Amino acid sequence: MTTRLSEMKGLEIFTESGKMIGVVQEFIINLETGTVVKILLEPMTRMSSEDLREFLAKKSINYSRVKNVSDAIIIDSK
């Protein structure tokens, strides 16, 4: 199944158990492979390396956790 990233932007993100995590704002894409690496819950701005690490730890979700995309995004409950 293929879904356009533009269709995913703005979707709500829930865990399998029903907890709302946030709303899709942006994506990080591996340009070499063309795959989505992370979903960002807030827009990314210029920041230091240390701030970027903290931002990614708190405000992003690894795309590998995505289980389903339809009217919302469902991720595993890890």
N, C-alpha and C positions, 0 to 999 in steps of 0.2 A: 504494500500500500504506500502511496506517495501523498504527502501533504505539503502544500506550499507554506513557507515560513510566514509569508504575509497573512495567511489565513490563521496562523497560530498566535500572532501578536495580539495581545489583549485578552486571550483566553485565561480563565481562572485555572489554577493548579491545585489539585486535591490529592491527598494520599489515598491509598486503597481503603483505608479505614474511615475516610470521609473528612479528615481535617483539612481545612483550607490553608494553603501555604502562601499564596500570593497570586499575582497576575503577570503574565509574560510581558516584558518590556523590550528586551533585546536578546540576541543570540551571540555566542562565540562560535565561529566556524573554523575548522581546520581547512585552509585553502588548498593544501596539497592533496587531501583525500576527498574534499567536498562534503565532509560530514559535520553535523552539529555536535559540538563538544559540551556546551553549557547553555542553560537558559538563565537569563538575568532577570531578577525581580525588580531592579531599579536601573535606570539608564546609567551607563558607565561614563565617567568624566575623566579628565587627566588627573593622575594621582601618582604618588611615589610608589616604588616597588612594594614597600611595606604596607602602605594603605591598600594597594591593589590586592595583595594576598588576603588581607582582612576582609575586603569587600567581597572577593570571590568566595571566601569561606562562609560569609554570613548572608550574602545576597544573590547566590546563584545555586543552581541545581545541575548536577551532572546529567546530561541527556540520556545516559545509559540507564537511568532510573525510570524513564518514561515507559509505561505499560500500555497506554491507550491514548489516542487523540481523537476527540469528536467535538462535542459542544464544550468540553472542558478537557484538561490534560490530567490524566491519572498517573501518579508515580508510585513506586513501591514504598512501603511504610518503614523502611530501614531507620 
